[in-house]
Amino acid sequence: ALNWEVPITSTNRNGSVIGGTIDLLVETKNGFWIVDHKTDEPENLEEGYRQYLPQLMCYSQALKEGMGLELINVAIHWACLGVISYAGR
């Protein structure tokens, strides 16, 4: 199943509120993928992925701890390049 523009609000371990919108939440038989759409065109995709990883990990934590969902991975869709970056690739 594909879920677009999924709003999330959660509290992290430090008591801070995490809020945002997951661009695309993909449900598979093994768990969920978080996909974030970005329009910038980084020279180095790996560095670009690392730059946005903290945001994606906050979303991941909110889904795991707040909703008990099993997360498989997080990814960035570089819309202008037509490329997807994720851990392991």
C-alpha positions in Angstrom: 0.0 0.0 0.0 1.1 3.5 -0.7 0.3 6.4 1.7 1.1 9.9 0.6 1.6 13.0 2.8 1.4 11.1 6.1 1.4 13.6 9.1 3.2 12.4 12.2 3.6 13.7 15.7 5.5 11.9 18.4 7.6 12.5 21.5 11.2 11.3 21.5 13.2 9.8 24.4 14.2 13.3 25.5 10.6 14.5 25.7 10.9 16.7 22.5 8.0 16.7 20.1 8.7 15.4 16.7 6.4 16.6 14.0 6.4 16.4 10.2 5.0 14.9 7.1 6.2 11.7 5.5 6.1 12.2 1.7 5.5 8.6 1.0 5.0 5.7 3.4 5.2 2.3 1.5 3.7 -0.7 3.2 5.1 -4.1 2.1 4.5 -7.6 3.5 7.8 -7.3 5.5 7.2 -3.8 6.9 7.4 -0.1 5.9 9.7 2.2 3.8 9.8 5.9 4.4 10.5 7.8 1.1 11.2 11.5 1.2 11.1 13.5 -2.0 13.8 16.1 -2.5 14.2 18.5 -5.4 17.8 19.5 -5.0 20.5 18.1 -7.2 23.4 17.1 -5.0 26.8 16.6 -6.6 27.3 13.6 -4.4 24.2 11.5 -3.7 25.8 9.7 -0.7 26.6 12.9 1.0 23.1 14.3 0.2 21.6 11.1 1.7 23.6 11.6 4.9 22.6 15.2 5.1 18.9 14.3 5.2 19.3 11.1 7.2 18.7 12.7 10.7 15.2 13.9 9.5 14.4 10.4 8.2 15.6 8.8 11.4 13.3 11.1 13.4 10.4 9.9 11.3 11.5 6.3 11.7 11.7 6.6 15.4 8.3 8.2 15.6 6.7 5.3 13.6 8.5 2.6 15.5 8.0 3.9 19.0 4.8 5.8 18.6 2.9 3.5 16.4 4.8 0.2 16.7 5.4 -0.1 13.0 8.2 -2.3 11.6 10.5 -0.1 9.4 12.6 -1.8 6.7 14.5 1.3 5.5 14.4 5.0 4.6 15.0 6.4 1.2 15.3 9.7 -0.6 13.8 10.2 -4.1 15.8 12.8 -5.9 13.0 14.0 -8.1 15.0 16.2 -10.5 17.5 13.3 -11.1 15.0 10.4 -11.1 17.2 8.5 -8.6 16.5 6.9 -5.2 19.1 6.7 -2.5 18.9 4.4 0.5 21.1 2.5 3.0 22.8 -0.3 1.2 22.7 1.4 -2.1 
